[in-house]
Amino acid sequence: MNKSELIDAISKNSGLIKSDSEKAINSLITIMEGTLGKDEDVVLVGFGSFSVKKTAGRSGRNFKTGAAIDIPPRRSVRFRPGKNLKDAVN
């Protein structure tokens, strides 16, 4: 399911018009980006939680040349599904 299909499904399920559904989805994405950007977790009880994981910098190797390279530290988003979502999938 892509974003436009999700908007259509929300519109049909909630009775909202498509433009309102799109505004809601875009607002959710913007808020989550801002919250995660501040290293705060987003917890949707029953669905799951989004958090930021920090990875330390390290040294690595270029596989083609064998030269040593520095891999900078980075942050990535992690998702942990909640019980209701796990039960729905299984």
Backbone as CSV, one residue per row, in Angstrom:
resi,resn,N_x,N_y,N_z,CA_x,CA_y,CA_z,C_x,C_y,C_z
1,MET,0.857,-1.172,0.000,0.000,0.000,0.000,0.898,1.229,0.000
2,ASN,0.653,2.122,-0.946,1.415,3.363,-0.979,0.603,4.498,-0.347
3,LYS,1.155,5.705,-0.360,0.519,6.816,0.338,-0.857,7.151,-0.225
4,SER,-1.007,7.177,-1.541,-2.306,7.515,-2.123,-3.352,6.437,-1.831
5,GLU,-2.939,5.172,-1.803,-3.860,4.097,-1.446,-4.268,4.198,0.021
6,LEU,-3.331,4.601,0.873,-3.637,4.796,2.282,-4.634,5.938,2.460
7,ILE,-4.451,7.018,1.734,-5.381,8.149,1.796,-6.773,7.713,1.363
8,ASP,-6.863,6.934,0.285,-8.156,6.420,-0.179,-8.811,5.536,0.881
9,ALA,-8.019,4.663,1.510,-8.564,3.756,2.522,-9.056,4.524,3.747
10,ILE,-8.300,5.524,4.166,-8.728,6.342,5.309,-9.997,7.102,4.966
11,SER,-10.063,7.606,3.762,-11.247,8.345,3.321,-12.490,7.456,3.352
12,LYS,-12.375,6.237,2.843,-13.507,5.318,2.824,-13.885,4.853,4.227
13,ASN,-12.885,4.585,5.064,-13.124,4.045,6.393,-13.688,5.092,7.361
14,SER,-13.230,6.335,7.239,-13.620,7.363,8.208,-14.767,8.252,7.736
15,GLY,-15.042,8.245,6.441,-16.077,9.121,5.914,-15.575,10.521,5.598
16,LEU,-14.273,10.766,5.780,-13.684,12.066,5.439,-13.495,12.160,3.934
17,ILE,-13.448,13.387,3.431,-13.135,13.551,2.012,-11.632,13.347,1.838
18,LYS,-11.216,13.055,0.610,-9.821,12.702,0.365,-8.864,13.817,0.763
19,SER,-9.229,15.066,0.525,-8.312,16.158,0.855,-8.092,16.250,2.365
20,ASP,-9.128,16.008,3.163,-8.969,16.006,4.618,-8.121,14.819,5.081
21,SER,-8.307,13.670,4.449,-7.496,12.500,4.780,-6.030,12.750,4.446
22,GLU,-5.781,13.386,3.314,-4.411,13.698,2.915,-3.770,14.692,3.887
23,LYS,-4.532,15.697,4.315,-4.018,16.663,5.291,-3.665,15.964,6.602
24,ALA,-4.497,15.018,7.026,-4.244,14.290,8.272,-2.966,13.460,8.167
25,ILE,-2.796,12.750,7.067,-1.597,11.930,6.873,-0.358,12.813,6.813
26,ASN,-0.412,13.902,6.039,0.732,14.803,5.926,1.073,15.428,7.273
27,SER,0.064,15.772,8.055,0.278,16.334,9.383,0.944,15.310,10.296
28,LEU,0.478,14.072,10.266,1.071,13.003,11.068,2.544,12.829,10.722
29,ILE,2.854,12.802,9.451,4.240,12.619,9.011,5.109,13.777,9.477
30,THR,4.616,15.002,9.320,5.375,16.183,9.727,5.638,16.183,11.231
31,ILE,4.620,15.865,12.015,4.772,15.831,13.475,5.750,14.738,13.890
32,MET,5.656,13.569,13.286,6.563,12.475,13.629,8.003,12.827,13.257
33,GLU,8.212,13.442,12.098,9.555,13.850,11.695,10.142,14.833,12.698
34,GLY,9.338,15.821,13.113,9.807,16.815,14.071,10.116,16.214,15.426
35,THR,9.253,15.326,15.888,9.445,14.692,17.196,10.673,13.793,17.187
36,LEU,10.809,12.955,16.177,11.970,12.072,16.084,13.244,12.871,15.851
37,GLY,13.139,14.002,15.165,14.292,14.869,14.943,14.829,15.456,16.235
38,LYS,13.989,15.548,17.258,14.400,16.049,18.571,14.785,14.901,19.512
39,ASP,14.996,13.709,18.967,15.353,12.507,19.727,14.294,12.101,20.742
40,GLU,13.040,12.377,20.440,11.941,11.946,21.297,11.236,10.776,20.620
41,ASP,10.697,9.885,21.424,9.989,8.718,20.899,8.552,9.072,20.542
42,VAL,8.001,8.350,19.566,6.587,8.442,19.217,5.981,7.081,19.539
43,VAL,5.044,7.063,20.492,4.448,5.803,20.935,2.958,5.823,20.601
44,LEU,2.526,4.871,19.803,1.119,4.695,19.458,0.687,3.390,20.117
45,VAL,0.036,3.497,21.262,-0.300,2.328,22.080,-1.102,1.326,21.247
46,GLY,-0.657,0.088,21.276,-1.314,-0.978,20.532,-0.757,-1.144,19.132
47,PHE,-0.224,-0.072,18.550,0.336,-0.150,17.198,1.834,-0.369,17.251
48,GLY,2.546,0.498,17.979,3.989,0.350,18.085,4.647,1.650,18.482
49,SER,5.964,1.618,18.520,6.702,2.818,18.893,7.846,3.057,17.917
50,PHE,8.092,4.332,17.653,9.183,4.770,16.797,10.208,5.443,17.695
51,SER,11.473,5.127,17.516,12.521,5.748,18.304,13.749,5.968,17.428
52,VAL,14.659,6.804,17.922,15.884,7.098,17.195,17.019,6.321,17.838
53,LYS,17.767,5.600,17.022,18.913,4.843,17.508,20.171,5.500,16.959
54,LYS,21.119,5.723,17.845,22.390,6.327,17.452,23.422,5.230,17.251
55,THR,24.156,5.306,16.148,25.213,4.357,15.847,26.534,5.105,15.894
56,ALA,27.491,4.575,16.612,28.799,5.217,16.731,29.564,5.133,15.412
57,GLY,30.464,6.077,15.214,31.327,6.038,14.036,32.303,4.884,14.155
58,ARG,32.775,4.413,13.037,33.710,3.285,13.042,34.538,3.327,11.780
59,SER,35.535,2.494,11.715,36.338,2.406,10.496,35.924,1.152,9.745
60,GLY,36.011,1.237,8.449,35.631,0.119,7.603,36.588,-0.018,6.441
61,ARG,36.258,-0.859,5.506,37.110,-1.079,4.333,36.283,-0.970,3.062
62,ASN,36.893,-0.383,2.051,36.306,-0.367,0.719,36.565,-1.755,0.127
63,PHE,35.511,-2.470,-0.221,35.670,-3.844,-0.694,36.443,-3.945,-2.002
64,LYS,36.306,-2.935,-2.863,36.978,-2.997,-4.164,38.468,-2.712,-4.052
65,THR,38.825,-1.675,-3.273,40.231,-1.274,-3.207,40.945,-1.754,-1.960
66,GLY,40.210,-2.114,-0.931,40.824,-2.537,0.323,41.264,-1.372,1.192
67,ALA,41.019,-0.139,0.745,41.433,1.044,1.495,40.545,1.228,2.726
68,ALA,41.160,1.712,3.797,40.412,1.981,5.024,39.596,3.262,4.849
69,ILE,38.364,3.242,5.340,37.510,4.433,5.280,36.877,4.642,6.650
70,ASP,36.573,5.892,6.936,35.884,6.208,8.182,34.392,6.286,7.914
71,ILE,33.612,5.564,8.693,32.152,5.595,8.598,31.676,6.500,9.725
72,PRO,31.019,7.619,9.376,30.633,8.589,10.407,29.495,8.071,11.285
73,PRO,29.360,8.643,12.493,28.211,8.266,13.323,26.920,8.684,12.645
74,ARG,25.830,7.981,12.943,24.555,8.317,12.312,23.406,7.971,13.228
75,ARG,22.265,8.493,12.882,21.033,8.199,13.619,20.066,7.568,12.638
76,SER,19.331,6.581,13.111,18.331,5.942,12.262,17.072,5.706,13.084
77,VAL,15.958,5.552,12.390,14.669,5.354,13.046,14.412,3.864,13.189
78,ARG,13.985,3.472,14.379,13.630,2.083,14.659,12.138,2.010,14.973
79,PHE,11.514,0.938,14.550,10.101,0.707,14.847,9.974,-0.604,15.594
80,ARG,9.249,-0.570,16.704,8.957,-1.783,17.466,7.445,-1.955,17.480
81,PRO,6.943,-3.017,16.868,5.484,-3.211,16.828,4.906,-3.492,18.202
82,GLY,3.664,-3.021,18.397,2.950,-3.274,19.637,2.247,-4.624,19.595
83,LYS,1.675,-5.008,20.717,1.031,-6.318,20.833,-0.133,-6.480,19.861
84,ASN,-0.986,-5.452,19.746,-2.140,-5.557,18.841,-1.700,-5.756,17.395
85,LEU,-0.654,-5.053,16.967,-0.163,-5.205,15.603,0.442,-6.598,15.401
86,LYS,1.210,-7.063,16.363,1.782,-8.418,16.268,0.676,-9.471,16.162
87,ASP,-0.364,-9.306,16.993,-1.467,-10.269,16.957,-2.213,-10.227,15.631
88,ALA,-2.385,-9.037,15.071,-3.102,-8.895,13.802,-2.326,-9.544,12.648
89,VAL,-1.010,-9.456,12.705,-0.174,-10.025,11.641,-0.117,-11.543,11.765
90,ASN,-0.059,-12.018,12.984,0.042,-13.469,13.184,-1.362,-14.021,13.291
